[in-house]
Amino acid sequence: MIRRLKKAVKRKSQEEKLGRPGQTVKKRKFREIKGFEVFLIRELCRMLKIEVPIEYEESRNRYVSGTDLFDSLENKEEALSKIVFIEERDEEKYKASRKSAKKFKRLYYESTIIEHSDTDLLKMFVQWHYVFAPLGFSTDNYFDYRLNEKSIKEAQTFVDKKFERTRLVPASISEGGIIYTKDKSLFNKTFPNYVQRDYIDMTNATFEEFKEFIDKNPKFFAKPLAASLGMRTRIVLVDEFDGDDQELFNYCKEGRMIIEELIDQHPALSSLNPESVNSMRINALYHITEEVTIVSAILRIGRSGSIIDNITTGGIAAIIDLKTGKISVPAIDKYDKEYIVHPDSGVEVVGFSIPHWGKVVNAIKESAAMMPKMRHIGWDVTVTEAGDVELIEGNSRANFRMMHRIDQIGKKPFYEKFVEEIEDYKRKHPGAIKEFRPKRKDKLMPQWR
């Protein structure tokens, strides 16, 4: 009843505007460019939750494509030629754009390398929505890759979200492969040559096994079997539990932990920050030709007071030169602040050499060749005090954003070549590689499906 009354009031209002009862305002047609709706200025501002900037007040009811916001777009002419008219708004796409606008605004104000203003926010969102989103770049990609400073040609050398999810993941993961990176205990068992530390999978450990472990390791590292980004990881001191070994056993078992002997890292790595194991994230591809390509390597360094080296939890990260094993550009933190020296230890980051780099490279190539069902892995690895290579874990979805973000050099050509080889092999040998079917599908923008 209420809905009918609202419709009647709306219809009456339309009739009054025309001054002729029985006649209503012509129904609005919607516009799209490559699946992305062309909004009015006021609609864009409402999505971004900002007031219409004063310089666009007179254009508030105009489509963005007919304003100077479009004039600065590199693909303006092509975009205008791709405008299509549709009778009904695609609600799924509309909701995706609104959700993206909310996240875009948050990322915009988190960025420390941009002078913030509502006008600038509006201009950058228009650029993302009509230039880079149709190419498959997410809001995260836009800020991580600094796409506001790049041409379309430059941007296309970076790994975009659409390519990653729709082509790279299906090409790199086969049925039965994902478990090796999800189950940290299985990962450790698979690479005995490069996992020398003692460990126990608490999901199936007995109290006796646990007691034997803590007697040898009164201080140990604990993390959930399926954790990522360093979440819920901690160093456990047995003495903290006042001799109640059963309580500690229950804590680790109920938390579905894997508990591990602490790694004594190489003195050079320890000098950067002795409180964290400072590891490398090395992204490697195992080609259908059985060749292994290392695409990128990042040194991650923790900060004082933290046992985690991950940049998302406050650490810093620097690109490693693949040929020399040296750091040649400044490290950055999650706010893109650059560091030539470590902010706490004072050790120089630029110029730092990874100890035993040749051994690290050989270990990664040897390990990658053992994983034909996981052809792309982000390997977390460090070097021990004795100079041995120690694998920490593998990651099925390596951090593409970070590998590009630090040095701002696109690495997509490596991945395109790899994906094309796999796709070509699948066409020629149907059924030879069993497809990986994830239990949970990625929530991609509907325009990318």
C-alpha positions as CSV (number, residue, x, y, z in Angstrom):
1,M,0.0,0.0,0.0
2,I,2.8,2.4,1.0
3,R,4.7,1.6,-2.2
4,R,1.7,2.4,-4.4
5,L,1.2,5.7,-2.6
6,K,4.8,6.6,-3.2
7,K,4.5,5.8,-6.9
8,A,1.3,7.9,-7.1
9,V,3.0,10.9,-5.4
10,K,6.0,10.6,-7.7
11,R,3.8,10.4,-10.8
12,K,1.8,13.4,-9.7
13,S,5.0,15.3,-9.2
14,Q,6.1,14.5,-12.7
15,E,2.7,15.5,-14.1
16,E,2.9,18.9,-12.3
17,K,6.4,19.5,-13.8
18,L,4.9,19.1,-17.3
19,G,1.8,20.9,-16.4
20,R,-0.3,18.3,-18.2
21,P,-2.2,15.6,-16.2
22,G,-1.7,12.1,-17.5
23,Q,1.7,12.9,-19.0
24,T,4.9,12.1,-17.2
25,V,8.6,13.0,-17.7
26,K,10.3,10.9,-20.3
27,K,12.0,7.9,-18.8
28,R,15.8,8.3,-18.4
29,K,18.0,6.1,-20.5
30,F,21.2,4.9,-18.9
31,R,24.7,4.9,-20.6
32,E,27.6,2.6,-20.3
33,I,31.3,2.5,-21.5
34,K,32.6,-1.1,-21.7
35,G,30.1,-2.2,-19.0
36,F,30.8,0.8,-16.7
37,E,27.9,3.1,-16.2
38,V,28.3,6.8,-17.2
39,F,27.1,8.7,-14.1
40,L,25.9,12.2,-13.6
41,I,28.4,14.4,-11.6
42,R,26.1,14.5,-8.6
43,E,25.8,10.7,-8.7
44,L,29.5,10.3,-8.6
45,C,29.8,12.7,-5.7
46,R,27.1,10.9,-3.8
47,M,28.9,7.6,-4.3
48,L,32.1,9.2,-3.0
49,K,30.2,10.8,-0.2
50,I,31.5,14.3,-1.0
51,E,29.8,17.6,-1.8
52,V,29.8,18.6,-5.5
53,P,33.0,20.7,-5.9
54,I,32.2,24.3,-6.5
55,E,33.8,24.2,-10.0
56,Y,31.3,21.5,-11.0
57,E,28.2,22.9,-9.4
58,E,26.8,24.1,-12.7
59,S,27.5,20.7,-14.2
60,R,26.1,18.7,-11.3
61,N,23.2,17.2,-13.5
62,R,25.4,16.6,-16.5
63,Y,26.9,13.2,-17.5
64,V,30.5,13.1,-16.6
65,S,31.4,12.2,-20.2
66,G,30.2,15.7,-21.2
67,T,32.4,17.6,-18.8
68,D,36.0,18.5,-18.6
69,L,36.5,15.6,-16.2
70,F,36.7,13.5,-19.4
71,D,39.0,15.9,-21.3
72,S,42.1,14.8,-19.4
73,L,41.5,11.1,-20.0
74,E,44.0,9.5,-22.3
75,N,41.4,7.3,-23.9
76,K,38.7,10.1,-24.1
77,E,37.9,9.6,-27.8
78,E,37.8,5.8,-27.6
79,A,35.7,5.9,-24.5
80,L,33.1,8.3,-26.0
81,S,32.9,6.1,-29.1
82,K,32.1,3.1,-26.9
83,I,29.1,4.7,-25.1
84,V,25.9,2.5,-25.4
85,F,22.4,3.3,-24.2
86,I,20.5,0.8,-22.1
87,E,16.9,0.9,-20.9
88,E,17.4,-0.3,-17.4
89,R,20.2,0.3,-15.0
90,D,22.2,-2.9,-14.3
91,E,21.8,-3.0,-10.5
92,E,24.7,-5.5,-10.0
93,K,27.1,-3.3,-11.8
94,Y,25.8,-0.2,-10.0
95,K,26.3,-1.8,-6.6
96,A,29.8,-2.8,-7.6
97,S,30.6,0.8,-8.6
98,R,29.2,2.1,-5.4
99,K,31.3,-0.4,-3.4
100,S,34.4,0.5,-5.3
101,A,33.8,4.2,-4.8
102,K,33.7,3.6,-1.0
103,K,37.0,1.7,-1.1
104,F,38.6,4.1,-3.5
105,K,37.9,7.0,-1.2
106,R,39.5,5.1,1.8
107,L,42.6,4.3,-0.2
108,Y,42.8,7.8,-1.5
109,Y,42.9,9.3,2.0
110,E,45.3,6.6,3.2
111,S,47.8,7.5,0.5
112,T,50.6,9.8,1.7
113,I,51.9,10.7,-1.7
114,I,48.8,12.6,-2.9
115,E,47.6,16.1,-2.0
116,H,44.1,15.5,-0.9
117,S,41.0,17.4,-2.0
118,D,37.4,16.5,-3.1
119,T,38.1,17.8,-6.6
120,D,41.2,15.6,-6.9
121,L,39.4,12.6,-5.5
122,L,36.6,13.0,-8.1
123,K,39.1,13.4,-11.0
124,M,41.1,10.3,-9.9
125,F,38.0,8.2,-9.4
126,V,36.8,9.2,-12.9
127,Q,40.2,8.1,-14.3
128,W,40.0,4.8,-12.5
129,H,36.4,4.1,-13.4
130,Y,36.6,4.9,-17.1
131,V,40.3,4.2,-18.0
132,F,41.8,1.6,-15.8
133,A,38.8,-0.4,-14.4
134,P,37.8,-1.4,-17.9
135,L,41.3,-2.8,-18.3
136,G,41.0,-5.0,-15.3
137,F,42.7,-2.9,-12.6
138,S,41.2,-2.8,-9.1
139,T,41.2,0.1,-6.8
140,D,44.1,-1.4,-4.9
141,N,46.0,-1.7,-8.3
142,Y,45.3,2.0,-9.0
143,F,47.1,3.3,-5.9
144,D,49.8,0.6,-5.6
145,Y,50.9,1.1,-9.2
146,R,50.4,4.9,-9.1
147,L,48.3,4.6,-12.2
148,N,47.4,8.3,-12.0
149,E,51.0,8.9,-13.1
150,K,51.2,6.3,-15.8
151,S,50.1,6.0,-19.4
152,I,47.8,3.2,-20.5
153,K,50.8,1.5,-22.3
154,E,52.9,1.6,-19.1
155,A,50.0,0.4,-17.0
156,Q,49.5,-2.7,-19.2
157,T,52.9,-4.0,-18.1
158,F,51.6,-4.4,-14.6
159,V,49.6,-7.5,-13.4
160,D,46.0,-6.4,-13.1
161,K,43.4,-8.0,-10.9
162,K,41.3,-9.4,-13.8
163,F,44.3,-11.1,-15.4
164,E,45.4,-12.5,-12.1
165,R,42.1,-14.0,-11.2
166,T,40.7,-15.1,-14.6
167,R,43.9,-16.3,-16.3
168,L,46.9,-16.6,-14.1
169,V,45.3,-18.5,-11.2
170,P,43.6,-21.1,-13.5
171,A,46.9,-21.6,-15.4
172,S,49.1,-21.9,-12.4
173,I,47.0,-24.1,-10.1
174,S,45.9,-27.7,-10.9
175,E,43.6,-30.0,-9.0
176,G,45.3,-31.2,-5.8
177,G,47.9,-28.4,-5.8
178,I,46.5,-25.8,-3.5
179,I,46.7,-28.0,-0.4
180,Y,50.5,-27.7,-0.4
181,T,50.4,-24.0,0.3
182,K,47.3,-24.1,2.5
183,D,48.5,-26.8,4.9
184,K,51.8,-25.6,6.5
185,S,52.6,-29.0,7.9
186,L,52.3,-30.7,4.5
187,F,54.5,-28.0,3.0
188,N,57.2,-28.6,5.6
189,K,57.0,-32.4,5.0
190,T,57.3,-31.9,1.2
191,F,60.7,-30.1,1.4
192,P,62.8,-31.9,4.0
193,N,66.0,-30.6,2.4
194,Y,65.1,-27.0,3.1
195,V,63.0,-27.3,6.3
196,Q,65.5,-28.2,8.9
197,R,63.7,-26.8,12.0
198,D,61.7,-29.1,14.3
199,Y,57.9,-28.7,14.1
200,I,54.7,-30.4,15.2
201,D,51.2,-30.2,13.6
202,M,49.1,-29.8,16.7
203,T,45.9,-31.0,15.0
204,N,47.0,-34.6,15.3
205,A,49.8,-34.4,17.9
206,T,49.7,-36.4,21.2
207,F,50.5,-34.9,24.5
208,E,53.6,-37.0,24.7
209,E,54.9,-35.7,21.4
210,F,54.1,-32.1,22.5
211,K,55.9,-32.6,25.8
212,E,59.0,-33.9,24.1
213,F,58.9,-30.8,21.8
214,I,58.6,-28.2,24.5
215,D,61.3,-29.9,26.6
216,K,63.7,-29.2,23.7
217,N,62.1,-25.9,22.8
218,P,61.1,-23.9,25.9
219,K,60.6,-21.0,23.4
220,F,58.9,-21.7,20.1
221,F,57.0,-20.1,17.2
222,A,53.2,-20.8,16.9
223,K,50.9,-20.0,14.0
224,P,47.6,-21.4,12.7
225,L,47.9,-24.0,10.0
226,A,46.0,-21.9,7.5
227,A,47.1,-18.4,8.6
228,S,48.3,-15.7,6.3
229,L,49.8,-12.2,6.6
230,G,51.3,-13.2,10.0
231,M,47.8,-13.3,11.5
232,R,47.7,-14.8,15.0
233,T,51.4,-15.8,15.0
234,R,53.4,-15.5,18.2
235,I,56.4,-16.6,20.0
236,V,55.4,-18.8,23.0
237,L,57.4,-19.0,26.2
238,V,56.6,-22.3,28.0
239,D,57.3,-20.5,31.4
240,E,54.4,-18.2,30.7
241,F,52.0,-21.1,31.4
242,D,53.5,-21.6,34.9
243,G,54.3,-25.3,34.3
244,D,50.8,-26.2,33.2
245,D,51.8,-28.1,30.1
246,Q,48.3,-29.4,29.6
247,E,46.9,-25.9,29.3
248,L,49.5,-25.0,26.8
249,F,48.8,-28.2,24.9
250,N,45.1,-27.4,24.8
251,Y,45.8,-23.8,23.7
252,C,47.9,-25.0,20.7
253,K,45.6,-27.8,19.8
254,E,42.3,-25.8,19.9
255,G,44.0,-23.1,17.9
256,R,44.9,-25.6,15.2
257,M,48.5,-24.5,15.4
258,I,51.7,-25.6,13.8
259,I,54.4,-25.1,16.4
260,E,58.0,-24.7,15.2
261,E,61.5,-24.4,16.5
262,L,62.8,-20.8,16.3
263,I,65.0,-20.1,13.3
264,D,68.4,-18.7,14.1
265,Q,68.9,-16.4,11.1
266,H,72.1,-15.4,9.5
267,P,73.9,-12.6,11.4
268,A,73.7,-10.2,8.4
269,L,69.9,-10.6,8.3
270,S,69.7,-10.4,12.1
271,S,71.6,-7.1,12.0
272,L,68.7,-5.4,10.2
273,N,66.2,-6.3,13.0
274,P,67.1,-9.1,15.4
275,E,63.5,-9.4,16.8
276,S,62.0,-10.8,13.6
277,V,63.1,-13.5,11.1
278,N,63.7,-11.2,8.1
279,S,62.7,-13.3,5.1
280,M,62.5,-13.1,1.4
281,R,59.4,-13.4,-0.8
282,I,60.5,-14.9,-4.0
283,N,58.0,-15.4,-6.8
284,A,58.8,-18.2,-9.2
285,L,57.2,-19.8,-12.2
286,Y,57.5,-23.5,-13.2
287,H,56.9,-23.5,-16.9
288,I,55.3,-26.3,-18.9
289,T,58.8,-26.8,-20.4
290,E,60.1,-27.6,-16.9
291,E,62.1,-24.4,-16.8
292,V,61.9,-22.3,-13.6
293,T,61.8,-18.5,-13.9
294,I,62.3,-16.3,-10.8
295,V,60.2,-13.2,-11.5
296,S,60.9,-11.1,-8.4
297,A,62.4,-11.2,-5.0
298,I,61.6,-9.0,-2.0
299,L,63.4,-8.7,1.3
300,R,61.0,-8.1,4.2
301,I,62.3,-6.6,7.4
302,G,60.6,-6.3,10.7
303,R,60.5,-3.2,13.0
304,S,61.7,-3.0,16.5
305,G,59.3,-4.7,18.9
306,S,57.7,-6.9,16.3
307,I,58.4,-10.6,15.5
308,I,56.7,-10.2,12.1
309,D,58.5,-8.9,9.0
310,N,55.4,-8.4,6.9
311,I,54.9,-4.9,5.5
312,T,51.1,-5.0,6.3
313,T,51.9,-5.4,10.0
314,G,54.4,-2.5,10.1
315,G,57.6,-3.9,8.4
316,I,59.4,-2.5,5.4
317,A,60.3,-4.2,2.1
318,A,62.9,-3.8,-0.6
319,I,63.4,-5.3,-4.0
320,I,66.4,-7.6,-4.4
321,D,68.4,-7.5,-7.6
322,L,68.0,-11.0,-9.1
323,K,71.4,-11.1,-10.6
324,T,73.5,-9.8,-7.7
325,G,71.3,-10.4,-4.6
326,K,71.8,-6.8,-3.6
327,I,69.3,-4.1,-2.6
328,S,69.7,-1.2,-5.0
329,V,66.6,0.9,-4.3
330,P,65.1,2.2,-1.0
331,A,62.7,0.0,1.0
332,I,59.2,1.2,1.6
333,D,56.6,0.8,4.3
334,K,52.8,0.4,3.8
335,Y,52.5,4.2,3.5
336,D,55.1,4.3,0.7
337,K,57.6,6.1,2.9
338,E,61.1,5.3,1.6
339,Y,64.0,4.1,3.8
340,I,67.7,4.0,2.8
341,V,68.6,2.8,6.2
342,H,66.6,0.8,8.7
343,P,64.7,3.2,10.9
344,D,65.4,1.3,14.1
345,S,68.8,-0.5,13.7
346,G,70.4,2.2,11.5
347,V,71.8,-0.6,9.2
348,E,72.0,0.5,5.5
349,V,69.3,-1.2,3.4
350,V,70.4,0.2,0.1
351,G,73.5,-1.8,-0.8
352,F,72.7,-4.7,1.6
353,S,73.7,-8.1,0.1
354,I,71.6,-11.2,0.8
355,P,74.0,-13.8,2.3
356,H,74.4,-16.9,0.1
357,W,72.2,-15.6,-2.6
358,G,73.3,-18.2,-5.1
359,K,72.2,-21.0,-2.7
360,V,68.9,-19.3,-2.2
361,V,68.2,-19.1,-6.0
362,N,69.2,-22.8,-6.5
363,A,66.9,-23.9,-3.6
364,I,63.9,-22.0,-5.0
365,K,64.4,-23.4,-8.5
366,E,64.8,-27.0,-7.1
367,S,61.7,-26.6,-4.9
368,A,59.6,-25.1,-7.6
369,A,60.4,-28.0,-10.0
370,M,58.9,-30.3,-7.4
371,M,55.5,-28.6,-7.6
372,P,53.9,-29.2,-11.1
373,K,50.5,-28.8,-9.6
374,M,51.4,-25.3,-8.2
375,R,53.3,-23.6,-11.1
376,H,53.4,-20.2,-9.5
377,I,54.4,-19.9,-5.8
378,G,55.5,-17.0,-3.6
379,W,58.2,-18.6,-1.6
380,D,59.0,-17.3,1.9
381,V,62.6,-18.2,2.7
382,T,65.5,-17.1,4.9
383,V,69.1,-18.0,5.5
384,T,70.1,-19.6,8.8
385,E,73.1,-18.8,11.1
386,A,74.9,-21.8,9.6
387,G,74.4,-20.4,6.0
388,D,71.7,-22.9,5.1
389,V,68.6,-22.1,3.1
390,E,65.4,-22.5,5.2
391,L,62.0,-22.4,3.5
392,I,59.3,-20.9,5.7
393,E,56.1,-21.4,3.6
394,G,54.7,-21.2,0.2
395,N,51.9,-18.8,-1.0
396,S,49.6,-19.7,-3.9
397,R,48.7,-16.1,-4.6
398,A,51.9,-14.2,-4.4
399,N,51.7,-10.5,-3.6
400,F,51.7,-9.0,-7.1
401,R,50.8,-5.6,-5.7
402,M,53.9,-5.5,-3.6
403,M,56.4,-6.7,-6.2
404,H,55.3,-3.9,-8.5
405,R,54.7,-1.3,-5.8
406,I,58.2,-1.1,-4.5
407,D,60.1,-0.4,-7.7
408,Q,57.2,0.6,-10.0
409,I,58.4,-1.7,-12.8
410,G,55.7,-3.8,-14.5
411,K,56.3,-7.6,-14.6
412,K,53.2,-8.7,-16.5
413,P,55.1,-9.8,-19.6
414,F,56.7,-12.7,-17.6
415,Y,53.3,-13.9,-16.6
416,E,51.7,-13.5,-20.0
417,K,54.3,-15.7,-21.6
418,F,53.8,-18.3,-18.8
419,V,50.0,-18.2,-19.1
420,E,50.0,-18.5,-22.9
421,E,52.3,-21.6,-22.7
422,I,49.9,-23.3,-20.3
423,E,46.8,-22.3,-22.2
424,D,48.3,-23.5,-25.5
425,Y,49.3,-26.8,-23.8
426,K,45.7,-27.3,-22.5
427,R,44.3,-26.7,-26.0
428,K,46.6,-29.3,-27.5
429,H,46.3,-31.8,-24.7
430,P,42.7,-31.6,-23.4
431,G,42.3,-33.2,-20.0
432,A,46.0,-33.6,-19.4
433,I,45.9,-30.9,-16.6
434,K,43.0,-31.2,-14.3
435,E,41.4,-27.9,-13.5
436,F,41.5,-26.5,-10.0
437,R,38.0,-25.6,-8.9
438,P,38.0,-23.3,-5.8
439,K,35.3,-23.8,-3.2
440,R,34.8,-20.1,-3.0
441,K,34.7,-18.0,-6.1
442,D,36.4,-14.7,-6.3
443,K,34.1,-11.7,-6.1
444,L,35.2,-10.0,-9.3
445,M,33.5,-6.9,-10.6
446,P,30.6,-8.1,-12.8
447,Q,32.1,-6.1,-15.7
448,W,35.2,-8.4,-15.7
449,R,33.3,-11.8,-15.8
